[in-house]
Amino acid sequence: VMCATEDNLKQRAYYGPTGIMNFGGPVGQCKLEPFVLDREATTKLWALSEKETSLSWSL
């Protein structure tokens, strides 16, 4: 809900619980690992996910 209602949030950022390992605590900006923005890695992960679930999404 925060991301849909707050002004001035950073683009390409991850918001969620800020406690230990992002499992609890107050909501805020969390660390975004570099591989999350790696186009090649995300493309491979998407293809593997479609293969393993037998679902294909045409986005």
C-alpha distance matrix in Angstrom:
0.0 3.8 5.5 5.2 6.3 8.4 12.0 14.4 12.5 15.2 15.7 16.7 15.0 13.2 10.4 10.3 12.6 15.5 18.2 21.2 20.7 16.9 17.0 15.9 15.6 13.3 10.4 11.9 13.7 15.8 19.1 19.2 22.5 24.9 25.4 21.9 23.0 26.5 27.1 30.0 28.2 25.2 27.6 29.7 26.8 25.6 29.3 29.8 26.7 28.0 31.5 30.7 28.5 30.9 28.1 28.1 25.4 26.7 24.0
3.8 0.0 3.8 5.4 5.3 5.6 9.2 11.3 9.4 12.4 13.6 15.0 12.9 11.5 8.4 9.0 11.3 13.5 16.6 19.8 19.6 15.8 16.6 15.3 14.2 11.3 8.1 8.9 10.8 13.5 16.9 17.4 21.0 23.3 24.4 21.0 22.0 25.6 26.6 29.6 28.0 25.2 27.9 30.1 27.4 26.5 30.3 30.9 28.1 29.6 33.1 32.3 30.5 33.0 30.3 30.1 27.3 28.4 25.4
5.5 3.8 0.0 3.8 5.6 5.7 8.3 9.7 7.3 9.7 10.3 11.7 10.2 9.5 7.4 9.3 12.5 14.5 17.9 20.8 19.9 16.3 17.6 17.0 16.4 13.7 10.1 9.7 10.3 12.8 15.7 15.5 19.0 20.9 21.9 18.4 18.9 22.6 23.3 26.5 25.1 22.3 24.8 27.2 24.8 23.8 27.6 28.5 25.9 27.3 30.8 30.4 28.7 31.0 28.1 27.5 24.6 25.4 22.3
5.2 5.4 3.8 0.0 3.8 6.2 8.6 11.0 9.7 12.3 12.3 14.1 13.3 12.9 11.1 12.7 15.7 18.0 21.3 24.2 23.3 19.6 20.6 19.9 19.3 16.6 13.2 13.3 14.0 16.6 19.4 18.9 22.3 24.0 24.7 21.0 21.3 24.9 25.1 28.4 27.2 24.1 26.3 28.9 26.5 25.0 28.6 29.8 27.0 27.9 31.6 31.4 29.4 31.3 28.2 27.5 24.3 24.9 21.8
6.3 5.3 5.6 3.8 0.0 3.8 6.6 9.9 9.7 13.1 14.0 16.4 15.2 14.9 12.6 14.0 16.5 18.5 21.7 24.9 24.7 20.9 21.8 20.5 19.3 16.2 13.2 13.3 14.6 17.7 20.8 20.9 24.5 26.2 27.4 23.8 24.1 27.7 28.2 31.6 30.4 27.4 29.7 32.3 30.0 28.7 32.3 33.4 30.6 31.7 35.3 35.0 33.0 35.0 31.9 31.3 28.1 28.6 25.5
8.4 5.6 5.7 6.2 3.8 0.0 3.8 6.7 6.7 10.4 12.2 14.9 13.4 13.6 11.2 13.1 15.6 16.8 20.2 23.5 23.4 19.8 21.3 19.9 18.2 14.8 11.8 11.1 12.2 15.7 18.7 19.1 22.8 24.5 26.1 22.9 22.9 26.7 27.6 31.0 29.9 27.2 29.8 32.4 30.2 29.2 33.0 34.0 31.5 32.9 36.4 36.1 34.4 36.6 33.6 32.9 29.8 30.2 26.9
12.0 9.2 8.3 8.6 6.6 3.8 0.0 3.8 5.8 9.3 11.3 14.6 13.7 14.8 13.2 15.8 18.4 19.1 22.6 25.9 25.7 22.2 24.2 22.9 21.1 17.6 14.7 13.1 13.5 17.1 19.6 19.8 23.5 24.7 26.6 23.5 22.9 26.7 27.5 31.1 30.4 27.9 30.3 33.1 31.3 30.3 34.0 35.3 33.1 34.4 37.9 37.9 36.4 38.4 35.3 34.2 30.9 31.0 27.5
14.4 11.3 9.7 11.0 9.9 6.7 3.8 0.0 3.8 6.4 9.0 12.5 11.7 13.6 12.7 15.8 18.4 18.5 22.2 25.2 24.9 21.7 24.2 23.2 21.4 18.1 15.1 12.7 12.1 15.6 17.6 17.7 21.4 22.2 24.4 21.6 20.7 24.5 25.5 29.1 28.6 26.4 28.9 31.8 30.2 29.5 33.2 34.6 32.7 34.1 37.5 37.7 36.5 38.5 35.6 34.3 31.1 31.0 27.4
12.5 9.4 7.3 9.7 9.7 6.7 5.8 3.8 0.0 3.8 6.5 9.4 8.1 9.8 9.1 12.4 15.3 15.5 19.3 22.0 21.4 18.3 20.8 20.2 18.7 15.7 12.5 9.9 8.8 12.1 14.2 14.2 17.8 19.0 21.0 18.1 17.6 21.4 22.6 26.1 25.3 23.1 25.9 28.5 26.7 26.3 30.0 31.1 29.3 30.9 34.2 34.2 33.2 35.4 32.6 31.5 28.4 28.7 25.1
15.2 12.4 9.7 12.3 13.1 10.4 9.3 6.4 3.8 0.0 3.8 6.5 5.8 8.7 9.4 13.2 16.1 15.9 19.7 21.9 20.9 18.2 21.1 21.1 20.0 17.5 14.2 11.1 8.7 11.3 12.4 11.8 15.2 15.8 18.1 15.4 14.4 18.2 19.5 23.1 22.5 20.6 23.3 26.0 24.6 24.3 27.9 29.2 27.7 29.4 32.6 32.8 32.2 34.3 31.6 30.3 27.4 27.5 23.9
15.7 13.6 10.3 12.3 14.0 12.2 11.3 9.0 6.5 3.8 0.0 3.8 5.4 8.7 10.4 14.2 17.6 17.8 21.5 23.4 21.8 19.2 22.0 22.5 22.0 19.8 16.2 13.5 10.9 12.7 13.3 11.6 14.6 14.7 16.3 13.4 12.0 15.7 16.5 20.2 19.9 17.7 20.2 23.1 21.9 21.4 24.8 26.4 25.1 26.5 29.7 30.2 29.6 31.4 28.7 27.1 24.1 24.0 20.3
16.7 15.0 11.7 14.1 16.4 14.9 14.6 12.5 9.4 6.5 3.8 0.0 3.8 6.9 9.9 13.3 16.7 16.9 20.4 21.8 19.7 17.4 20.3 21.4 21.4 19.8 16.4 13.8 10.7 11.4 11.2 8.7 11.3 11.2 12.6 9.6 8.4 12.1 13.2 16.7 16.2 14.2 16.9 19.6 18.4 18.2 21.6 23.1 21.9 23.6 26.6 27.1 26.7 28.7 26.2 24.7 22.1 22.2 18.7
15.0 12.9 10.2 13.3 15.2 13.4 13.7 11.7 8.1 5.8 5.4 3.8 0.0 3.8 6.6 10.1 13.2 13.2 16.7 18.3 16.5 14.1 17.1 18.0 17.8 16.2 12.9 10.2 7.0 7.7 8.2 6.6 10.1 11.2 13.0 10.1 10.1 13.9 15.6 18.8 17.6 15.7 18.9 21.2 19.4 19.6 23.3 24.1 22.7 24.8 27.8 27.7 27.3 29.7 27.4 26.4 23.9 24.5 21.2
13.2 11.5 9.5 12.9 14.9 13.6 14.8 13.6 9.8 8.7 8.7 6.9 3.8 0.0 3.8 6.7 9.8 10.4 13.7 15.3 13.4 10.7 13.5 14.5 14.7 13.6 10.3 8.4 5.8 5.6 7.0 6.1 9.6 11.8 13.1 10.1 11.4 14.9 16.8 19.6 17.6 15.7 19.1 20.8 18.5 18.8 22.6 23.0 21.2 23.5 26.5 25.9 25.4 28.1 26.0 25.5 23.2 24.4 21.4
10.4 8.4 7.4 11.1 12.6 11.2 13.2 12.7 9.1 9.4 10.4 9.9 6.6 3.8 0.0 3.8 7.2 8.3 11.8 14.2 13.0 9.6 12.0 12.1 11.9 10.2 6.7 5.3 4.4 5.6 8.7 9.2 12.7 15.4 16.7 13.7 15.2 18.7 20.5 23.2 21.2 19.1 22.4 24.1 21.5 21.6 25.4 25.6 23.4 25.8 28.8 28.0 27.1 29.9 27.7 27.5 25.2 26.5 23.6
10.3 9.0 9.3 12.7 14.0 13.1 15.8 15.8 12.4 13.2 14.2 13.3 10.1 6.7 3.8 0.0 3.8 6.3 9.2 11.6 10.7 7.0 8.6 8.5 8.8 7.9 4.9 5.7 6.6 6.5 9.9 11.0 14.0 17.2 18.2 15.4 17.5 20.8 22.6 25.0 22.5 20.4 23.8 25.1 22.0 22.3 26.1 25.8 23.4 25.9 28.8 27.5 26.5 29.6 27.6 27.9 25.9 27.7 25.1
12.6 11.3 12.5 15.7 16.5 15.6 18.4 18.4 15.3 16.1 17.6 16.7 13.2 9.8 7.2 3.8 0.0 3.8 5.8 8.6 8.6 4.9 6.0 5.0 5.2 5.5 4.5 6.4 8.2 7.6 10.8 12.8 15.5 19.0 20.1 17.8 20.3 23.3 25.4 27.5 24.7 23.0 26.5 27.4 24.2 24.9 28.5 27.8 25.4 28.2 30.8 29.1 28.2 31.6 29.9 30.6 28.9 30.9 28.5
15.5 13.5 14.5 18.0 18.5 16.8 19.1 18.5 15.5 15.9 17.8 16.9 13.2 10.4 8.3 6.3 3.8 0.0 3.8 6.8 7.7 5.0 7.4 6.5 5.4 5.8 5.8 6.0 7.2 6.1 9.0 12.0 14.5 18.0 19.7 17.9 20.2 23.2 25.8 27.8 25.1 23.9 27.5 28.3 25.4 26.5 30.1 29.3 27.3 30.3 32.7 31.1 30.6 34.0 32.5 33.0 31.3 33.2 30.7
18.2 16.6 17.9 21.3 21.7 20.2 22.6 22.2 19.3 19.7 21.5 20.4 16.7 13.7 11.8 9.2 5.8 3.8 0.0 3.8 6.2 5.0 6.1 4.9 4.4 7.0 8.6 9.6 11.0 9.3 11.5 14.5 16.4 20.1 21.5 20.1 22.8 25.5 28.2 29.9 26.8 25.9 29.5 29.9 26.8 28.2 31.6 30.4 28.5 31.6 33.8 31.8 31.5 35.0 33.8 34.7 33.3 35.6 33.3
21.2 19.8 20.8 24.2 24.9 23.5 25.9 25.2 22.0 21.9 23.4 21.8 18.3 15.3 14.2 11.6 8.6 6.8 3.8 0.0 3.8 5.3 6.2 6.8 7.8 10.7 12.1 12.8 13.4 10.8 11.9 14.7 15.7 19.5 20.6 19.8 22.8 25.0 27.9 29.1 25.9 25.3 29.0 28.9 25.9 27.7 30.9 29.3 27.6 31.0 32.8 30.7 30.7 34.3 33.5 34.6 33.6 36.0 33.9
20.7 19.6 19.9 23.3 24.7 23.4 25.7 24.9 21.4 20.9 21.8 19.7 16.5 13.4 13.0 10.7 8.6 7.7 6.2 3.8 0.0 3.8 5.5 8.0 10.0 12.5 12.8 13.1 12.9 9.7 10.1 12.3 12.8 16.6 17.3 16.5 19.8 21.7 24.5 25.6 22.2 21.7 25.4 25.1 22.1 24.0 27.2 25.6 24.0 27.4 29.1 27.0 27.2 30.9 30.1 31.1 30.3 32.7 30.8
16.9 15.8 16.3 19.6 20.9 19.8 22.2 21.7 18.3 18.2 19.2 17.4 14.1 10.7 9.6 7.0 4.9 5.0 5.0 5.3 3.8 0.0 3.8 5.8 7.6 9.5 9.2 9.9 10.1 7.5 9.2 11.3 12.8 16.6 17.5 15.9 18.9 21.3 23.9 25.4 22.3 21.1 24.8 25.0 21.9 23.2 26.7 25.5 23.5 26.7 28.8 26.9 26.6 30.1 29.0 29.8 28.6 30.9 28.8
17.0 16.6 17.6 20.6 21.8 21.3 24.2 24.2 20.8 21.1 22.0 20.3 17.1 13.5 12.0 8.6 6.0 7.4 6.1 6.2 5.5 3.8 0.0 3.8 7.2 10.0 10.3 12.2 13.2 11.1 13.0 14.7 16.1 19.9 20.2 18.5 21.8 24.1 26.3 27.7 24.4 23.0 26.5 26.5 23.1 24.3 27.6 26.1 23.7 26.9 28.9 26.6 26.1 29.7 28.7 30.0 29.0 31.6 29.8
15.9 15.3 17.0 19.9 20.5 19.9 22.9 23.2 20.2 21.1 22.5 21.4 18.0 14.5 12.1 8.5 5.0 6.5 4.9 6.8 8.0 5.8 3.8 0.0 3.8 6.9 8.3 10.9 12.9 11.7 14.3 16.6 18.5 22.3 23.0 21.1 24.1 26.7 29.0 30.6 27.5 26.0 29.5 29.8 26.4 27.3 30.7 29.5 27.0 30.0 32.2 30.0 29.2 32.7 31.5 32.7 31.4 33.9 31.9
15.6 14.2 16.4 19.3 19.3 18.2 21.1 21.4 18.7 20.0 22.0 21.4 17.8 14.7 11.9 8.8 5.2 5.4 4.4 7.8 10.0 7.6 7.2 3.8 0.0 3.8 6.5 9.0 11.7 11.3 14.4 17.1 19.5 23.1 24.5 22.5 25.0 28.0 30.4 32.3 29.4 27.9 31.5 32.1 28.9 29.7 33.3 32.3 29.9 32.7 35.2 33.2 32.3 35.8 34.3 35.3 33.7 35.9 33.6
13.3 11.3 13.7 16.6 16.2 14.8 17.6 18.1 15.7 17.5 19.8 19.8 16.2 13.6 10.2 7.9 5.5 5.8 7.0 10.7 12.5 9.5 10.0 6.9 3.8 0.0 3.8 6.4 9.9 10.7 14.2 16.8 19.8 23.2 24.7 22.5 24.6 27.8 30.0 32.4 29.8 28.1 31.6 32.6 29.5 30.1 33.8 33.2 30.7 33.4 36.1 34.4 33.4 36.7 34.8 35.4 33.5 35.4 32.8
10.4 8.1 10.1 13.2 13.2 11.8 14.7 15.1 12.5 14.2 16.2 16.4 12.9 10.3 6.7 4.9 4.5 5.8 8.6 12.1 12.8 9.2 10.3 8.3 6.5 3.8 0.0 3.8 7.2 8.6 12.4 14.4 17.7 20.9 22.4 19.8 21.6 25.0 27.0 29.5 27.2 25.2 28.6 29.9 27.0 27.2 31.0 30.7 28.3 30.7 33.6 32.2 31.1 34.2 32.2 32.5 30.4 32.1 29.3
11.9 8.9 9.7 13.3 13.3 11.1 13.1 12.7 9.9 11.1 13.5 13.8 10.2 8.4 5.3 5.7 6.4 6.0 9.6 12.8 13.1 9.9 12.2 10.9 9.0 6.4 3.8 0.0 3.8 6.3 9.9 12.1 15.6 18.4 20.4 18.0 19.4 22.9 25.0 27.8 25.6 23.9 27.4 28.9 26.3 26.7 30.5 30.5 28.3 30.8 33.7 32.7 31.8 34.8 32.7 32.7 30.4 31.8 28.8
13.7 10.8 10.3 14.0 14.6 12.2 13.5 12.1 8.8 8.7 10.9 10.7 7.0 5.8 4.4 6.6 8.2 7.2 11.0 13.4 12.9 10.1 13.2 12.9 11.7 9.9 7.2 3.8 0.0 3.8 6.9 8.7 12.4 14.9 17.2 14.9 16.0 19.5 21.8 24.6 22.6 21.1 24.6 26.3 23.9 24.5 28.3 28.4 26.6 29.2 32.0 31.2 30.7 33.6 31.5 31.2 28.9 30.1 27.0
15.8 13.5 12.8 16.6 17.7 15.7 17.1 15.6 12.1 11.3 12.7 11.4 7.7 5.6 5.6 6.5 7.6 6.1 9.3 10.8 9.7 7.5 11.1 11.7 11.3 10.7 8.6 6.3 3.8 0.0 3.8 6.3 9.5 12.6 14.6 12.8 14.5 17.7 20.4 22.7 20.4 19.2 22.9 24.1 21.6 22.7 26.4 26.1 24.5 27.4 29.9 28.9 28.7 31.8 30.1 30.0 28.1 29.6 26.7
19.1 16.9 15.7 19.4 20.8 18.7 19.6 17.6 14.2 12.4 13.3 11.2 8.2 7.0 8.7 9.9 10.8 9.0 11.5 11.9 10.1 9.2 13.0 14.3 14.4 14.2 12.4 9.9 6.9 3.8 0.0 3.8 6.3 9.3 11.8 10.7 12.4 15.2 18.2 20.3 18.0 17.5 21.2 22.2 20.1 21.7 25.1 24.8 23.7 26.8 29.0 28.2 28.5 31.5 30.0 29.7 28.1 29.4 26.7
19.2 17.4 15.5 18.9 20.9 19.1 19.8 17.7 14.2 11.8 11.6 8.7 6.6 6.1 9.2 11.0 12.8 12.0 14.5 14.7 12.3 11.3 14.7 16.6 17.1 16.8 14.4 12.1 8.7 6.3 3.8 0.0 3.8 6.4 8.5 7.0 8.6 11.5 14.5 16.7 14.5 13.9 17.6 18.7 16.9 18.3 21.7 21.8 20.9 23.7 26.0 25.5 25.9 28.7 27.1 26.6 24.9 26.1 23.4
22.5 21.0 19.0 22.3 24.5 22.8 23.5 21.4 17.8 15.2 14.6 11.3 10.1 9.6 12.7 14.0 15.5 14.5 16.4 15.7 12.8 12.8 16.1 18.5 19.5 19.8 17.7 15.6 12.4 9.5 6.3 3.8 0.0 3.8 5.6 5.8 7.9 9.7 13.1 14.6 12.1 12.3 16.1 16.6 15.1 17.2 20.2 19.9 19.6 22.7 24.6 24.1 25.0 27.7 26.6 26.1 24.9 26.2 23.8
24.9 23.3 20.9 24.0 26.2 24.5 24.7 22.2 19.0 15.8 14.7 11.2 11.2 11.8 15.4 17.2 19.0 18.0 20.1 19.5 16.6 16.6 19.9 22.3 23.1 23.2 20.9 18.4 14.9 12.6 9.3 6.4 3.8 0.0 3.8 5.4 5.8 6.9 10.6 12.1 10.4 11.2 14.6 15.4 14.7 16.8 19.5 19.7 20.0 22.8 24.5 24.6 25.8 28.1 27.0 26.0 24.8 25.6 23.1
25.4 24.4 21.9 24.7 27.4 26.1 26.6 24.4 21.0 18.1 16.3 12.6 13.0 13.1 16.7 18.2 20.1 19.7 21.5 20.6 17.3 17.5 20.2 23.0 24.5 24.7 22.4 20.4 17.2 14.6 11.8 8.5 5.6 3.8 0.0 3.8 5.3 4.9 8.3 9.1 6.8 7.9 11.3 11.7 11.0 13.4 15.9 16.0 16.5 19.3 20.8 21.0 22.4 24.6 23.7 22.8 21.9 22.9 20.9
21.9 21.0 18.4 21.0 23.8 22.9 23.5 21.6 18.1 15.4 13.4 9.6 10.1 10.1 13.7 15.4 17.8 17.9 20.1 19.8 16.5 15.9 18.5 21.1 22.5 22.5 19.8 18.0 14.9 12.8 10.7 7.0 5.8 5.4 3.8 0.0 3.8 5.6 8.1 10.0 7.8 6.9 10.6 11.9 10.5 12.0 15.2 15.6 15.3 17.9 20.0 20.2 20.9 23.2 21.8 20.9 19.6 20.6 18.2
23.0 22.0 18.9 21.3 24.1 22.9 22.9 20.7 17.6 14.4 12.0 8.4 10.1 11.4 15.2 17.5 20.3 20.2 22.8 22.8 19.8 18.9 21.8 24.1 25.0 24.6 21.6 19.4 16.0 14.5 12.4 8.6 7.9 5.8 5.3 3.8 0.0 3.8 6.1 9.0 8.3 7.6 10.5 12.6 12.2 13.2 16.1 17.3 17.3 19.4 21.6 22.3 23.1 24.9 23.3 21.7 20.1 20.4 17.7
26.5 25.6 22.6 24.9 27.7 26.7 26.7 24.5 21.4 18.2 15.7 12.1 13.9 14.9 18.7 20.8 23.3 23.2 25.5 25.0 21.7 21.3 24.1 26.7 28.0 27.8 25.0 22.9 19.5 17.7 15.2 11.5 9.7 6.9 4.9 5.6 3.8 0.0 3.8 5.6 5.4 6.2 8.6 10.2 10.7 12.2 14.4 15.6 16.4 18.5 20.2 21.2 22.5 24.1 22.8 21.2 20.0 20.3 18.1
27.1 26.6 23.3 25.1 28.2 27.6 27.5 25.5 22.6 19.5 16.5 13.2 15.6 16.8 20.5 22.6 25.4 25.8 28.2 27.9 24.5 23.9 26.3 29.0 30.4 30.0 27.0 25.0 21.8 20.4 18.2 14.5 13.1 10.6 8.3 8.1 6.1 3.8 0.0 3.8 5.6 5.3 6.0 8.6 9.9 10.5 12.3 14.2 15.2 16.5 18.4 20.0 21.1 22.2 20.7 18.6 17.4 17.1 15.1
30.0 29.6 26.5 28.4 31.6 31.0 31.1 29.1 26.1 23.1 20.2 16.7 18.8 19.6 23.2 25.0 27.5 27.8 29.9 29.1 25.6 25.4 27.7 30.6 32.3 32.4 29.5 27.8 24.6 22.7 20.3 16.7 14.6 12.1 9.1 10.0 9.0 5.6 3.8 0.0 3.8 5.6 5.2 6.3 8.7 10.0 10.8 12.4 14.3 15.6 16.7 18.4 20.1 21.1 20.2 18.4 17.9 17.9 16.6
28.2 28.0 25.1 27.2 30.4 29.9 30.4 28.6 25.3 22.5 19.9 16.2 17.6 17.6 21.2 22.5 24.7 25.1 26.8 25.9 22.2 22.3 24.4 27.5 29.4 29.8 27.2 25.6 22.6 20.4 18.0 14.5 12.1 10.4 6.8 7.8 8.3 5.4 5.6 3.8 0.0 3.8 5.5 5.2 6.2 8.6 10.1 10.6 12.2 14.4 15.4 16.4 18.2 19.8 19.2 18.0 17.7 18.5 17.2
25.2 25.2 22.3 24.1 27.4 27.2 27.9 26.4 23.1 20.6 17.7 14.2 15.7 15.7 19.1 20.4 23.0 23.9 25.9 25.3 21.7 21.1 23.0 26.0 27.9 28.1 25.2 23.9 21.1 19.2 17.5 13.9 12.3 11.2 7.9 6.9 7.6 6.2 5.3 5.6 3.8 0.0 3.8 5.4 5.0 6.0 8.6 9.8 10.3 12.2 14.2 15.2 16.3 17.8 16.6 15.3 14.5 15.4 13.8
27.6 27.9 24.8 26.3 29.7 29.8 30.3 28.9 25.9 23.3 20.2 16.9 18.9 19.1 22.4 23.8 26.5 27.5 29.5 29.0 25.4 24.8 26.5 29.5 31.5 31.6 28.6 27.4 24.6 22.9 21.2 17.6 16.1 14.6 11.3 10.6 10.5 8.6 6.0 5.2 5.5 3.8 0.0 3.8 5.5 5.1 6.2 8.6 9.9 10.7 12.4 14.3 15.5 16.3 15.2 13.2 12.8 13.2 12.2
29.7 30.1 27.2 28.9 32.3 32.4 33.1 31.8 28.5 26.0 23.1 19.6 21.2 20.8 24.1 25.1 27.4 28.3 29.9 28.9 25.1 25.0 26.5 29.8 32.1 32.6 29.9 28.9 26.3 24.1 22.2 18.7 16.6 15.4 11.7 11.9 12.6 10.2 8.6 6.3 5.2 5.4 3.8 0.0 3.8 5.5 5.2 6.1 8.5 10.0 10.6 12.2 14.2 15.2 15.0 13.7 14.3 15.3 15.1
26.8 27.4 24.8 26.5 30.0 30.2 31.3 30.2 26.7 24.6 21.9 18.4 19.4 18.5 21.5 22.0 24.2 25.4 26.8 25.9 22.1 21.9 23.1 26.4 28.9 29.5 27.0 26.3 23.9 21.6 20.1 16.9 15.1 14.7 11.0 10.5 12.2 10.7 9.9 8.7 6.2 5.0 5.5 3.8 0.0 3.8 5.5 5.1 6.0 8.6 9.8 10.4 12.1 13.9 13.5 13.0 13.4 15.2 14.8
25.6 26.5 23.8 25.0 28.7 29.2 30.3 29.5 26.3 24.3 21.4 18.2 19.6 18.8 21.6 22.3 24.9 26.5 28.2 27.7 24.0 23.2 24.3 27.3 29.7 30.1 27.2 26.7 24.5 22.7 21.7 18.3 17.2 16.8 13.4 12.0 13.2 12.2 10.5 10.0 8.6 6.0 5.1 5.5 3.8 0.0 3.8 5.5 5.1 6.2 8.6 10.0 10.6 11.9 10.7 9.6 9.6 11.4 11.1
29.3 30.3 27.6 28.6 32.3 33.0 34.0 33.2 30.0 27.9 24.8 21.6 23.3 22.6 25.4 26.1 28.5 30.1 31.6 30.9 27.2 26.7 27.6 30.7 33.3 33.8 31.0 30.5 28.3 26.4 25.1 21.7 20.2 19.5 15.9 15.2 16.1 14.4 12.3 10.8 10.1 8.6 6.2 5.2 5.5 3.8 0.0 3.8 5.5 5.2 6.2 8.7 10.1 10.4 10.0 8.8 10.0 11.6 12.4
29.8 30.9 28.5 29.8 33.4 34.0 35.3 34.6 31.1 29.2 26.4 23.1 24.1 23.0 25.6 25.8 27.8 29.3 30.4 29.3 25.6 25.5 26.1 29.5 32.3 33.2 30.7 30.5 28.4 26.1 24.8 21.8 19.9 19.7 16.0 15.6 17.3 15.6 14.2 12.4 10.6 9.8 8.6 6.1 5.1 5.5 3.8 0.0 3.8 5.5 5.0 6.1 8.5 9.7 10.4 10.6 12.4 14.6 15.5
26.7 28.1 25.9 27.0 30.6 31.5 33.1 32.7 29.3 27.7 25.1 21.9 22.7 21.2 23.4 23.4 25.4 27.3 28.5 27.6 24.0 23.5 23.7 27.0 29.9 30.7 28.3 28.3 26.6 24.5 23.7 20.9 19.6 20.0 16.5 15.3 17.3 16.4 15.2 14.3 12.2 10.3 9.9 8.5 6.0 5.1 5.5 3.8 0.0 3.8 5.4 5.3 6.1 8.2 8.1 9.0 10.4 13.4 14.1
28.0 29.6 27.3 27.9 31.7 32.9 34.4 34.1 30.9 29.4 26.5 23.6 24.8 23.5 25.8 25.9 28.2 30.3 31.6 31.0 27.4 26.7 26.9 30.0 32.7 33.4 30.7 30.8 29.2 27.4 26.8 23.7 22.7 22.8 19.3 17.9 19.4 18.5 16.5 15.6 14.4 12.2 10.7 10.0 8.6 6.2 5.2 5.5 3.8 0.0 3.8 5.6 5.4 5.7 5.1 5.4 7.7 10.6 12.2
31.5 33.1 30.8 31.6 35.3 36.4 37.9 37.5 34.2 32.6 29.7 26.6 27.8 26.5 28.8 28.8 30.8 32.7 33.8 32.8 29.1 28.8 28.9 32.2 35.2 36.1 33.6 33.7 32.0 29.9 29.0 26.0 24.6 24.5 20.8 20.0 21.6 20.2 18.4 16.7 15.4 14.2 12.4 10.6 9.8 8.6 6.2 5.0 5.4 3.8 0.0 3.8 5.6 5.2 7.0 7.9 11.0 13.6 15.6
30.7 32.3 30.4 31.4 35.0 36.1 37.9 37.7 34.2 32.8 30.2 27.1 27.7 25.9 28.0 27.5 29.1 31.1 31.8 30.7 27.0 26.9 26.6 30.0 33.2 34.4 32.2 32.7 31.2 28.9 28.2 25.5 24.1 24.6 21.0 20.2 22.3 21.2 20.0 18.4 16.4 15.2 14.3 12.2 10.4 10.0 8.7 6.1 5.3 5.6 3.8 0.0 3.8 5.6 8.0 10.2 13.0 16.1 17.8
28.5 30.5 28.7 29.4 33.0 34.4 36.4 36.5 33.2 32.2 29.6 26.7 27.3 25.4 27.1 26.5 28.2 30.6 31.5 30.7 27.2 26.6 26.1 29.2 32.3 33.4 31.1 31.8 30.7 28.7 28.5 25.9 25.0 25.8 22.4 20.9 23.1 22.5 21.1 20.1 18.2 16.3 15.5 14.2 12.1 10.6 10.1 8.5 6.1 5.4 5.6 3.8 0.0 3.8 5.3 8.4 11.0 14.6 16.3
30.9 33.0 31.0 31.3 35.0 36.6 38.4 38.5 35.4 34.3 31.4 28.7 29.7 28.1 29.9 29.6 31.6 34.0 35.0 34.3 30.9 30.1 29.7 32.7 35.8 36.7 34.2 34.8 33.6 31.8 31.5 28.7 27.7 28.1 24.6 23.2 24.9 24.1 22.2 21.1 19.8 17.8 16.3 15.2 13.9 11.9 10.4 9.7 8.2 5.7 5.2 5.6 3.8 0.0 3.8 6.7 10.2 13.3 15.8
28.1 30.3 28.1 28.2 31.9 33.6 35.3 35.6 32.6 31.6 28.7 26.2 27.4 26.0 27.7 27.6 29.9 32.5 33.8 33.5 30.1 29.0 28.7 31.5 34.3 34.8 32.2 32.7 31.5 30.1 30.0 27.1 26.6 27.0 23.7 21.8 23.3 22.8 20.7 20.2 19.2 16.6 15.2 15.0 13.5 10.7 10.0 10.4 8.1 5.1 7.0 8.0 5.3 3.8 0.0 3.8 6.7 10.0 12.4
28.1 30.1 27.5 27.5 31.3 32.9 34.2 34.3 31.5 30.3 27.1 24.7 26.4 25.5 27.5 27.9 30.6 33.0 34.7 34.6 31.1 29.8 30.0 32.7 35.3 35.4 32.5 32.7 31.2 30.0 29.7 26.6 26.1 26.0 22.8 20.9 21.7 21.2 18.6 18.4 18.0 15.3 13.2 13.7 13.0 9.6 8.8 10.6 9.0 5.4 7.9 10.2 8.4 6.7 3.8 0.0 3.8 6.5 9.3
25.4 27.3 24.6 24.3 28.1 29.8 30.9 31.1 28.4 27.4 24.1 22.1 23.9 23.2 25.2 25.9 28.9 31.3 33.3 33.6 30.3 28.6 29.0 31.4 33.7 33.5 30.4 30.4 28.9 28.1 28.1 24.9 24.9 24.8 21.9 19.6 20.1 20.0 17.4 17.9 17.7 14.5 12.8 14.3 13.4 9.6 10.0 12.4 10.4 7.7 11.0 13.0 11.0 10.2 6.7 3.8 0.0 3.8 5.8
26.7 28.4 25.4 24.9 28.6 30.2 31.0 31.0 28.7 27.5 24.0 22.2 24.5 24.4 26.5 27.7 30.9 33.2 35.6 36.0 32.7 30.9 31.6 33.9 35.9 35.4 32.1 31.8 30.1 29.6 29.4 26.1 26.2 25.6 22.9 20.6 20.4 20.3 17.1 17.9 18.5 15.4 13.2 15.3 15.2 11.4 11.6 14.6 13.4 10.6 13.6 16.1 14.6 13.3 10.0 6.5 3.8 0.0 3.8
24.0 25.4 22.3 21.8 25.5 26.9 27.5 27.4 25.1 23.9 20.3 18.7 21.2 21.4 23.6 25.1 28.5 30.7 33.3 33.9 30.8 28.8 29.8 31.9 33.6 32.8 29.3 28.8 27.0 26.7 26.7 23.4 23.8 23.1 20.9 18.2 17.7 18.1 15.1 16.6 17.2 13.8 12.2 15.1 14.8 11.1 12.4 15.5 14.1 12.2 15.6 17.8 16.3 15.8 12.4 9.3 5.8 3.8 0.0
